[in-house]
Amino acid sequence: MALFKFTKAMLEGKSIDVYNFGKMKRDFTYIDDIAEAIIRLQDVIPEKKPQWAVETGSPATSSAPYRVYNIGNSSPVELMDYINALEEALGIEANKNMMPLQPGDVLETSADTKALYDVIGFKPETSVKEGVKNFVEWYRNFYKV
């Protein structure tokens, strides 16, 4: 979401809002890594848990055979490193509107992908620099800019 928004703004000569003055970390995951994980998961059929019972189950569980997996890079990146990768890929320096932390925002987020790796033996590893470069190539081609 931020990548698309930042790219569009930068190409239009507009400023980008950088919260907490850029002192945040996010787990950026490249779309090809997400697609690869989903493709590998399609053959992993969850089984019903025989020990599950209404009386002992929690609202977060069910007798239905399903599993939830986090798909992410598990390597939080500094927001400013992300912006620097975008500036490099675009060949444009961003006009940054440095802002304070928004109420309710968190300083660092990251996906716990251990369960995903245990099931399919795959961990997304595309670097931010490579992923941003690939995105910018796609964006320029798709939008003819």
C-alpha positions in Angstrom: 0.0 0.0 0.0 2.7 2.5 1.0 4.8 1.5 -2.0 2.1 2.3 -4.5 1.1 5.5 -2.7 4.7 6.7 -2.4 5.6 5.9 -6.0 2.5 7.7 -7.4 3.2 10.8 -5.2 6.9 10.9 -6.1 6.3 10.6 -9.8 3.7 13.4 -9.6 6.1 15.6 -7.7 4.0 15.5 -4.5 5.3 15.0 -1.0 5.0 11.8 1.0 4.0 11.6 4.7 6.7 9.9 6.8 5.3 9.1 10.2 7.4 9.0 13.4 10.0 10.9 11.4 10.8 7.6 9.7 11.7 5.8 12.9 9.5 2.7 12.2 10.1 -0.8 11.0 7.8 -2.8 8.8 7.9 -6.3 7.4 7.7 -5.7 3.6 6.9 -8.8 1.5 7.3 -9.0 -2.2 4.2 -10.2 -4.2 6.0 -13.0 -5.9 7.0 -14.4 -2.5 3.3 -14.3 -1.4 2.2 -16.0 -4.6 4.9 -18.7 -4.2 3.7 -19.4 -0.7 0.1 -19.6 -1.8 0.9 -22.0 -4.6 2.8 -24.3 -2.2 0.0 -24.1 0.3 -2.7 -25.2 -2.2 -1.7 -28.8 -1.9 -1.6 -28.7 2.0 -5.1 -29.9 2.9 -5.9 -29.2 6.6 -7.4 -32.0 8.6 -10.2 -31.7 11.2 -8.9 -31.8 14.7 -10.6 -34.8 16.4 -10.0 -33.4 19.9 -11.9 -30.2 19.2 -15.2 -29.9 21.0 -17.7 -27.0 21.4 -17.3 -27.1 25.2 -13.5 -26.7 25.2 -13.1 -24.8 22.0 -12.4 -21.1 21.9 -14.1 -18.4 19.6 -10.9 -18.4 17.6 -11.2 -22.1 16.7 -13.6 -24.4 14.9 -14.4 -28.0 14.0 -13.9 -27.0 10.4 -10.6 -28.2 8.9 -8.7 -24.9 8.3 -5.3 -23.4 9.1 -4.2 -19.8 9.1 -0.6 -19.0 8.1 1.3 -15.7 8.1 3.1 -15.0 4.9 5.7 -12.4 5.4 9.4 -11.7 5.2 10.0 -11.8 9.0 12.7 -9.2 8.6 11.5 -5.7 9.6 13.1 -2.9 7.6 13.6 0.7 8.6 11.0 2.9 6.9 13.8 5.2 5.7 15.7 2.3 4.1 12.5 1.4 2.2 12.1 5.0 1.1 15.8 5.1 0.0 15.3 2.0 -2.1 12.3 3.6 -3.8 14.2 6.8 -4.4 17.0 4.8 -6.0 14.7 2.7 -8.1 12.8 5.8 -9.3 15.9 8.1 -9.7 13.9 10.7 -7.7 14.5 12.1 -4.3 11.3 12.1 -2.3 9.9 15.3 -0.8 9.4 14.0 2.7 6.8 15.5 5.0 8.2 14.3 8.4 5.4 13.8 10.9 5.0 12.5 14.5 3.8 9.1 15.3 0.0 8.7 14.8 -2.1 7.7 17.7 -2.5 3.9 17.8 0.4 3.2 15.4 3.1 0.8 16.3 6.8 1.2 15.9 7.6 -2.3 14.5 5.6 -5.0 12.8 6.7 -8.4 11.6 5.2 -11.7 10.5 5.8 -14.9 12.5 6.2 -17.4 9.6 7.4 -20.4 11.5 4.2 -22.4 11.0 4.3 -21.6 7.2 7.9 -22.8 7.0 7.2 -25.9 9.0 4.4 -26.8 6.5 5.9 -25.9 3.1 9.6 -25.3 3.8 9.4 -21.9 2.2 10.3 -18.5 3.7 9.9 -15.3 1.6 13.3 -13.7 1.1 13.1 -11.1 -1.6 15.0 -8.1 -0.4 13.3 -4.7 -0.1 15.8 -3.3 -2.7 15.1 -6.0 -5.2 11.3 -6.0 -4.6 11.0 -2.2 -4.9 13.1 -2.2 -8.1 10.8 -4.9 -9.6 7.7 -3.0 -8.5 9.0 0.3 -10.1 9.7 -1.5 -13.4 6.1 -3.0 -13.3 4.6 0.4 -12.3 6.4 2.3 -15.1 5.4 -0.3 -17.7 1.8 -0.6 -16.6 1.1 3.1 -16.2 3.4 4.1 -19.1 5.4 6.6 -16.9 
